[in-house]
Amino acid sequence: MLNRKKFDFTLAALLLILIFCGCIAIFTASTSKLGEYSTTMNYWWKQLLFSAFLIGLLILLLKLPLPIFEALVIPLYIFNLAALILVLFTPPINNSHRWFVFYGINWQPSESAKLLTILMASRILAKEHLSELKQLIFGFGIVLMPVILIIIEPDFGTTLVFFASLLAMYIAADLPLFYVLLIISPVISIVTSVYWLVLIIWIVLLIYLLMRARLSWVAITVAVIFNVFISLIMPVVWNSMKEYQQNRILIFIDPMRDPLGAGYQIIQAKIAVGSGAITGKGWLQGTQKNMNFLPEHHTDFIYSVIGEEFGFFGSMLILLLFFLFFWRLSTAIGEIKVRERKIAATGIFAWLVLQAFINIGMNIGLVPATGIPLPFISYGGSSLLINGLAVGVVLKYLNERGFMK
C-alpha cells in the first residue's frame, strides 16, 4: 500500500513530466507539415496508451506485497532468458531478431532483460556469505547470459547498458575498486591500442595501480599479459567485424567519409540541432523532419527534433528535467538501507543515465549512433514500460523503507 510519508512524490512527478514531454515530442515528430497540408502518424496516441498502461502497472506494483514481488524475480528472469532464445527464431525486422509481434504490438525482450537482470544480479551481490571473488564471478555470469543472446540478435548497443549497470552494482556492493579496474581495463586497452605510445603509458599506469592495491605479482602479471593480448588481437577483431559496424566507428570519427551513406544520420541530426538556433523553428516547423531528411525522428533522433523546433531553450529544458530527475533518483538511493535494494537501485540509475547520455550524445555527434532510445522521450512501448517500471521499483523500495528483510 502507498505510504504517504515515505512515498517520493517528487521523483514520481518528475517521471510523469518526462513522459508528458515525450508524448508532445512524439506528436510533433510524427507530424509532417508541408505548406497547408499536414499528416500525423499514429505513434503519438500509441505512446499515450502505453503511458496510461504504465501508470496502471505502477499502481499495481506499489500495491503488490513485497514478498510476492521478490518471489517473482527468479522465474521472470528465467522466462526472459527463454524469450531471448525464442526471439532469435522470429522473422527478422531490419535484419535483426529483436521483437515479438502480437496483433500489431511489439515486445522487445532485451528491454525487459535490463530490469530483470539487475534485480537478479543484485540478489547475488547482496549475499554476504559469498566471498568477494564469488560475488564478482556470479554477478558477471548473471549478466553474461542475456548479453550473449542479445549480441546474437544482433544488438551491440544494448549490451553497454548491462555492463555499465554491473559496474555500478559492484561499486554499490562495496567490492574493492581494483576489481572494477580489472573489469574495465580491457576496454581501455582496446581504446589505447590505436596508438602504441598511449598503450604503453596505460600499461605502466595499470601496473602502478595494481601494485597500489597490493595484488600479488602473479595477479599483476596475468592482468598485464591479458591486456596486452587484447590490444594485439584488435586488428584481427577489426577485420572480423561486419562492414556496417566498421563504418559506424569510422563515420563517428569523420561523418564526411560517407555523407550519403553511413554518415547520413549523424550529419542530418547535427544539422537539425544546429538549425534550431536559440528559440527553434517553431511547433511542427522542423524542415529536417517535415522533409524526412532526419531518419528515425520519432525514436533514436527525437532529441534532434526537439532541438530543431524548440531550439537551445527546448533542448536545455529537456536536459534540466533529466538533471533534476537523476539528481532526485540518486538522492533516493541514499535513503535505501536494505543492501539488495540499494544495489538494484544503483544499477537502475546507471542504466538510465547511460541511455540518456548515449542517445543525446549521438544526436549531437559526441558518440556513435547505436540505436539506443532516449528514456521516456523516444517512441517505443517496450522501452517506456520497462524504464517506467524500473523507476517504479525504486519508488516501491522507498515506499517500504523500514521493512527490513
C-alpha positions as CSV (number, residue, x, y, z in Angstrom):
1,M,0.0,0.0,0.0
2,L,1.0,3.6,-0.6
3,N,2.8,5.1,2.5
4,R,2.3,8.9,2.0
5,K,5.0,9.7,4.5
6,K,7.7,7.7,2.6
7,F,6.5,7.8,-1.0
8,D,8.7,10.0,-3.1
9,F,6.2,12.3,-4.8
10,T,9.0,14.4,-6.3
11,L,10.5,11.5,-8.2
12,A,7.1,10.3,-9.3
13,A,6.2,13.8,-10.6
14,L,9.4,14.2,-12.5
15,L,8.8,10.8,-14.1
16,L,5.3,11.9,-15.2
17,I,6.6,15.2,-16.6
18,L,9.3,13.5,-18.7
19,I,6.6,11.1,-20.1
20,F,4.4,14.0,-20.9
21,C,7.2,15.8,-22.7
22,G,7.9,12.6,-24.6
23,C,4.3,12.4,-25.8
24,I,4.5,16.0,-27.0
25,A,7.8,15.4,-28.7
26,I,6.5,12.2,-30.4
27,F,3.4,14.1,-31.7
28,T,5.5,16.8,-33.4
29,A,8.0,14.1,-34.6
30,S,5.1,12.1,-36.1
31,T,3.6,15.1,-37.9
32,S,4.8,16.1,-41.4
33,K,3.7,19.6,-42.5
34,L,4.3,20.9,-46.0
35,G,2.6,24.2,-46.6
36,E,-1.1,24.0,-45.6
37,Y,-1.1,20.2,-45.7
38,S,-0.1,18.0,-42.7
39,T,-0.2,14.4,-41.8
40,T,0.2,12.8,-38.4
41,M,1.3,9.2,-37.9
42,N,-0.3,7.2,-35.1
43,Y,2.8,6.9,-32.9
44,W,1.7,9.7,-30.5
45,W,-1.6,8.2,-29.5
46,K,0.0,4.7,-29.1
47,Q,2.5,6.3,-26.8
48,L,-0.4,7.9,-24.8
49,L,-1.9,4.4,-24.4
50,F,1.4,3.0,-23.3
51,S,1.7,5.8,-20.8
52,A,-1.7,5.2,-19.4
53,F,-0.9,1.4,-19.2
54,L,2.4,2.2,-17.4
55,I,0.6,4.3,-14.8
56,G,-1.7,1.4,-14.1
57,L,1.2,-1.0,-13.8
58,L,3.0,1.4,-11.4
59,I,-0.1,1.5,-9.2
60,L,-0.3,-2.4,-9.2
61,L,3.5,-2.6,-8.5
62,L,3.2,-0.3,-5.5
63,K,0.3,-2.3,-4.1
64,L,1.9,-5.7,-4.7
65,P,3.2,-7.2,-1.4
66,L,7.0,-7.1,-1.3
67,P,7.4,-10.9,-0.7
68,I,5.4,-11.7,-3.8
69,F,7.4,-9.1,-5.8
70,E,10.7,-10.6,-4.7
71,A,9.5,-14.2,-5.3
72,L,8.7,-13.3,-9.0
73,V,12.3,-12.1,-9.8
74,I,13.8,-15.6,-10.4
75,P,11.0,-17.1,-12.6
76,L,10.7,-13.9,-14.6
77,Y,14.4,-13.8,-15.2
78,I,14.4,-17.4,-16.4
79,F,11.3,-16.7,-18.6
80,N,13.0,-13.7,-20.1
81,L,16.1,-15.8,-21.0
82,A,13.8,-18.2,-22.7
83,A,12.2,-15.3,-24.6
84,L,15.6,-14.1,-25.7
85,I,16.2,-17.5,-27.2
86,L,12.9,-17.8,-28.9
87,V,13.1,-14.3,-30.4
88,L,16.1,-15.5,-32.4
89,F,13.7,-17.7,-34.4
90,T,11.2,-14.9,-35.3
91,P,11.1,-13.2,-38.7
92,P,13.8,-10.5,-38.9
93,I,12.9,-6.9,-38.8
94,N,15.6,-4.6,-40.2
95,N,17.9,-7.6,-40.3
96,S,17.6,-8.2,-36.6
97,H,15.7,-10.7,-34.5
98,R,14.6,-8.5,-31.6
99,W,10.8,-8.3,-31.5
100,F,7.8,-10.5,-30.8
101,V,4.8,-9.1,-32.6
102,F,1.3,-9.6,-31.1
103,Y,-1.6,-8.0,-33.0
104,G,0.5,-5.0,-34.1
105,I,2.2,-4.6,-30.7
106,N,5.9,-5.3,-30.5
107,W,7.6,-6.7,-27.4
108,Q,11.4,-6.5,-27.2
109,P,12.6,-9.0,-24.6
110,S,16.1,-7.3,-24.5
111,E,14.3,-4.3,-22.8
112,S,12.7,-6.3,-20.0
113,A,16.0,-8.2,-19.6
114,K,17.7,-5.0,-18.4
115,L,15.5,-4.7,-15.3
116,L,15.2,-8.4,-14.5
117,T,19.0,-8.9,-14.8
118,I,19.6,-6.0,-12.5
119,L,17.2,-7.4,-9.9
120,M,18.7,-10.9,-10.2
121,A,22.3,-9.7,-10.0
122,S,21.6,-7.5,-7.0
123,R,20.3,-10.6,-5.2
124,I,23.5,-12.4,-5.8
125,L,25.7,-9.4,-4.9
126,A,23.8,-8.8,-1.6
127,K,24.7,-12.3,-0.2
128,E,27.2,-11.5,2.5
129,H,28.3,-15.1,3.0
130,L,29.8,-15.2,-0.6
131,S,33.4,-14.2,-1.0
132,E,34.2,-11.1,-3.0
133,L,35.6,-13.3,-5.8
134,K,32.4,-15.4,-5.9
135,Q,30.3,-12.2,-5.9
136,L,32.3,-10.9,-8.8
137,I,32.1,-14.2,-10.8
138,F,28.4,-14.9,-10.1
139,G,27.3,-11.4,-10.8
140,F,29.2,-11.4,-14.1
141,G,27.6,-14.7,-15.0
142,I,24.1,-13.5,-14.4
143,V,24.7,-10.6,-16.7
144,L,26.6,-12.5,-19.3
145,M,23.8,-14.9,-20.2
146,P,21.3,-12.3,-21.6
147,V,24.2,-10.3,-23.1
148,I,25.3,-13.3,-25.3
149,L,21.8,-13.8,-26.6
150,I,21.3,-10.1,-27.3
151,I,24.6,-9.9,-29.2
152,I,23.3,-12.8,-31.4
153,E,20.2,-10.8,-32.3
154,P,22.4,-8.6,-33.1
155,D,22.2,-5.6,-30.8
156,F,25.6,-4.5,-29.5
157,G,24.4,-1.1,-28.2
158,T,22.1,-2.6,-25.6
159,T,24.9,-4.7,-24.1
160,L,26.7,-1.5,-23.0
161,V,23.8,-0.8,-20.6
162,F,24.2,-4.2,-18.9
163,F,27.9,-3.9,-18.2
164,A,27.6,-0.2,-17.0
165,S,24.9,-1.3,-14.6
166,L,27.0,-4.3,-13.4
167,L,30.0,-2.0,-12.7
168,A,27.7,0.4,-10.7
169,M,26.3,-2.5,-8.7
170,Y,29.8,-3.8,-8.0
171,I,30.7,-0.4,-6.5
172,A,27.4,-0.3,-4.5
173,A,28.2,-3.8,-3.2
174,D,31.5,-2.4,-1.8
175,L,33.7,-4.7,-3.9
176,P,37.3,-3.5,-3.9
177,L,37.9,-0.9,-6.6
178,F,40.7,-2.9,-8.1
179,Y,38.1,-5.5,-9.2
180,V,36.3,-2.7,-11.1
181,L,39.7,-1.7,-12.6
182,L,40.4,-5.2,-13.8
183,I,37.0,-5.4,-15.4
184,I,37.2,-2.1,-17.3
185,S,40.9,-2.4,-18.2
186,P,40.3,-4.5,-21.4
187,V,38.1,-1.7,-22.7
188,I,40.8,0.9,-22.0
189,S,43.3,-1.4,-23.7
190,I,41.1,-1.6,-26.8
191,V,40.8,2.2,-27.0
192,T,44.5,2.8,-26.4
193,S,45.7,0.1,-28.8
194,V,45.3,2.6,-31.7
195,Y,48.5,4.3,-30.6
196,W,51.4,2.3,-29.2
197,L,52.8,5.2,-27.0
198,V,49.4,5.7,-25.3
199,L,49.1,1.9,-24.8
200,I,52.5,1.7,-23.1
201,I,51.6,4.6,-20.8
202,W,48.3,2.9,-20.0
203,I,50.0,-0.5,-19.2
204,V,52.5,1.3,-16.9
205,L,49.7,3.1,-15.2
206,L,47.8,-0.2,-14.8
207,I,50.8,-1.9,-13.2
208,Y,51.2,1.0,-10.8
209,L,47.5,1.0,-9.7
210,L,47.5,-2.8,-9.2
211,M,50.7,-2.5,-7.1
212,R,49.0,0.2,-5.0
213,A,46.1,-2.3,-4.5
214,R,48.7,-4.8,-3.0
215,L,48.0,-7.5,-5.5
216,S,50.4,-10.3,-5.9
217,W,52.9,-10.2,-8.7
218,V,51.3,-13.3,-10.2
219,A,47.9,-11.5,-10.4
220,I,49.5,-8.3,-11.8
221,T,51.4,-10.3,-14.4
222,V,48.3,-12.2,-15.6
223,A,46.3,-8.9,-15.8
224,V,49.1,-7.2,-17.8
225,I,49.5,-10.1,-20.2
226,F,45.8,-10.3,-20.8
227,N,45.5,-6.6,-21.6
228,V,48.5,-6.7,-23.9
229,F,46.9,-9.7,-25.6
230,I,43.6,-7.8,-26.1
231,S,45.4,-4.9,-27.7
232,L,47.4,-7.2,-30.0
233,I,44.3,-9.0,-31.4
234,M,42.4,-5.8,-32.1
235,P,43.5,-5.8,-35.8
236,V,42.0,-9.4,-36.1
237,V,38.8,-8.3,-34.3
238,W,38.5,-5.2,-36.6
239,N,38.9,-7.3,-39.7
240,S,36.3,-9.8,-38.5
241,M,33.7,-7.0,-37.9
242,K,31.0,-6.5,-40.5
243,E,31.3,-3.5,-42.8
244,Y,28.4,-1.6,-41.2
245,Q,30.0,-2.0,-37.8
246,Q,33.3,-0.7,-39.0
247,N,31.5,2.2,-40.7
248,R,29.8,3.3,-37.5
249,I,33.1,3.8,-35.9
250,L,34.8,5.4,-38.8
251,I,31.9,7.7,-39.6
252,F,31.8,8.7,-35.9
253,I,35.4,9.9,-36.3
254,D,34.7,11.6,-39.7
255,P,31.0,11.6,-40.8
256,M,32.0,13.2,-44.2
257,R,33.7,9.9,-45.2
258,D,30.2,8.8,-46.4
259,P,27.8,11.7,-46.2
260,L,25.1,9.9,-48.2
261,G,25.5,6.6,-46.5
262,A,26.7,5.6,-43.0
263,G,27.4,9.2,-42.1
264,Y,24.0,10.4,-43.2
265,Q,22.2,10.0,-39.8
266,I,24.8,11.9,-37.8
267,I,25.1,14.7,-40.3
268,Q,21.3,15.2,-40.5
269,A,20.9,15.1,-36.7
270,K,23.6,17.7,-36.2
271,I,22.0,19.9,-39.0
272,A,18.7,19.7,-37.3
273,V,20.0,20.6,-33.8
274,G,22.2,23.4,-35.2
275,S,19.4,24.9,-37.4
276,G,17.2,25.3,-34.4
277,A,19.5,28.1,-33.1
278,I,18.2,29.7,-29.8
279,T,14.5,29.6,-30.0
280,G,13.9,27.0,-32.7
281,K,11.9,27.0,-35.9
282,G,8.6,26.6,-34.1
283,W,6.0,24.0,-33.3
284,L,5.7,21.5,-36.2
285,Q,8.0,23.6,-38.4
286,G,11.1,21.4,-38.4
287,T,12.2,21.2,-42.0
288,Q,14.7,18.3,-41.5
289,K,11.8,16.3,-40.0
290,N,9.0,17.5,-42.4
291,M,11.0,16.7,-45.5
292,N,12.1,13.4,-44.0
293,F,15.8,14.2,-44.1
294,L,16.2,13.2,-40.5
295,P,15.8,9.4,-40.1
296,E,14.1,7.7,-37.2
297,H,13.0,11.1,-35.9
298,H,10.3,9.7,-33.6
299,T,12.7,7.2,-31.9
300,D,16.5,7.4,-31.9
301,F,16.8,11.0,-33.1
302,I,13.8,12.6,-31.4
303,Y,16.2,14.9,-29.4
304,S,17.2,16.4,-32.8
305,V,13.6,17.2,-33.5
306,I,13.3,19.0,-30.1
307,G,16.5,20.9,-30.9
308,E,15.2,21.9,-34.4
309,E,11.7,23.0,-33.4
310,F,12.3,24.3,-29.9
311,G,15.9,25.4,-30.2
312,F,18.5,25.8,-27.5
313,F,15.9,26.6,-24.9
314,G,13.9,23.5,-25.6
315,S,17.0,21.3,-25.6
316,M,18.1,22.7,-22.3
317,L,14.7,22.3,-20.8
318,I,14.9,18.5,-21.5
319,L,18.4,18.4,-20.1
320,L,17.3,20.2,-17.0
321,L,14.4,17.8,-16.5
322,F,16.8,14.9,-16.8
323,F,19.2,16.5,-14.4
324,L,16.5,17.0,-11.8
325,F,15.2,13.5,-12.3
326,F,18.6,11.9,-12.0
327,W,19.6,14.1,-9.0
328,R,16.4,13.1,-7.2
329,L,16.9,9.4,-8.1
330,S,20.5,9.5,-6.8
331,T,19.3,11.1,-3.6
332,A,16.6,8.4,-3.2
333,I,19.2,5.7,-3.5
334,G,21.0,7.1,-0.5
335,E,17.8,6.7,1.5
336,I,17.5,3.0,0.8
337,K,19.0,1.0,3.6
338,V,18.4,-2.6,2.6
339,R,21.6,-3.8,0.8
340,E,19.9,-5.7,-2.0
341,R,17.5,-2.9,-2.8
342,K,20.3,-0.3,-2.7
343,I,22.4,-2.3,-5.2
344,A,19.5,-2.8,-7.5
345,A,18.5,0.9,-7.4
346,T,22.2,1.8,-8.2
347,G,22.1,-0.5,-11.3
348,I,18.8,1.1,-12.4
349,F,20.3,4.6,-12.0
350,A,23.4,3.7,-14.1
351,W,21.3,2.1,-16.8
352,L,19.0,5.2,-17.3
353,V,21.9,7.7,-17.0
354,L,23.9,5.8,-19.7
355,Q,21.0,5.5,-22.1
356,A,20.2,9.3,-21.8
357,F,23.9,10.2,-22.3
358,I,24.4,7.9,-25.3
359,N,21.2,9.0,-27.0
360,I,21.7,12.7,-26.6
361,G,25.4,12.3,-27.4
362,M,24.7,10.6,-30.7
363,N,22.2,13.3,-31.6
364,I,24.9,16.0,-31.2
365,G,27.7,13.9,-32.6
366,L,29.6,13.0,-29.4
367,V,29.1,9.3,-29.6
368,P,28.5,6.8,-32.5
369,A,24.9,6.0,-33.5
370,T,23.9,2.9,-31.5
371,G,20.1,2.7,-31.7
372,I,19.6,3.3,-28.0
373,P,16.3,5.4,-27.4
374,L,16.1,8.4,-25.1
375,P,14.3,7.2,-21.9
376,F,10.7,8.3,-21.5
377,I,11.0,10.6,-24.6
378,S,11.6,8.3,-27.6
379,Y,8.7,6.3,-29.0
380,G,8.5,2.7,-28.0
381,G,6.2,0.7,-25.8
382,S,8.7,-1.8,-24.5
383,S,11.2,0.9,-23.7
384,L,8.7,3.2,-21.9
385,L,7.1,0.4,-19.9
386,I,10.4,-1.1,-18.7
387,N,12.1,2.2,-18.0
388,G,9.0,3.3,-16.1
389,L,8.7,0.1,-14.1
390,A,12.4,0.4,-13.2
391,V,11.7,3.8,-11.6
392,G,8.6,2.2,-10.0
393,V,10.8,-0.4,-8.4
394,V,12.9,2.4,-6.8
395,L,9.6,4.1,-5.7
396,K,8.5,0.8,-4.2
397,Y,11.8,0.4,-2.3
398,L,11.4,4.0,-0.9
399,N,7.7,3.4,0.0
400,E,8.7,0.4,2.1
401,R,11.6,1.8,4.0
402,G,11.8,0.4,7.4
403,F,10.5,-3.1,6.4
404,M,13.8,-4.9,6.7
405,K,14.3,-8.4,5.4
